[in-house]
Amino acid sequence: MAGAEYFKVTVHGKGAHAAMPQVSVDPILAASQIVNALQGIVARNVDPGKPAVLTVASIQGGEAFNVIPPKVEMTGTIRTFDKDVRQTVIQRFQEIVQNTAQAMGCTVDLELKRISPAVINEKNITKSVQETARMLFPEAEIDTGNYLTMGAEDMAFIMDKVPGCYFFIGSANPEKGLDYDHHHPKFDFDEVVLPRAAALMAAAAADILK
């Protein structure tokens, strides 16, 4: 699972009546330029073979159709696996936000916070967990490939200190309508999977302790 960053960008300009834009310093225009420019980081500064995501997920600015607001707030996330890629994306992110805002006559406040590092499974422990899973559930399909997801997990802080294996248990059940993605308003899971998950966790731990 990917390492995750949270960011909040506040673009400060000068408000004015929408009919007199010449007396404003429009933070909405500046924010739109920043969003467009940020999309070039992954496309042009990151090796295509190394995953990275930069998403602006919310924009808040203005309250009336005929008033240019004094500021715009944007929040989003950065996801990476490789430490060098992370450094490149963060550096370019800061440069683009600061310099684009300045070019548009605005100032900017930037908050950037690390949520978690990447989750990296230890090879030997992972192999042991997979063998346990095959023994417990011989009929189950077990994915042993190099699975990558840009989702993040704060268990990474523990695994950064203590080697381990973070694994997923399939719980989707289309027959019950339980097959929506995470963060979907209808997301839920089939609780039938819970005893199987608990059994695998306990058996995997016992096998490693042997």
Secondary structure, DSSP 4 states (H G I P E B T S, - for coil): --EEEEEEEEEE-B-EETT-GGG-B-HHHHHHHHHHHHHHHHHHHS-TTS-EEEEEEEEE--SSTTEE-SEEEEEEEEEESSHHHHHHHHHHHHHHHHHHHHHTT-EEEEEEEEEE------HHHHHHHHHHHHHH-TTS----S----S---TTHHHHTTS----------BGGGTB-PPTTSTT----TTHHHHHHHHHHHHHHHHH-
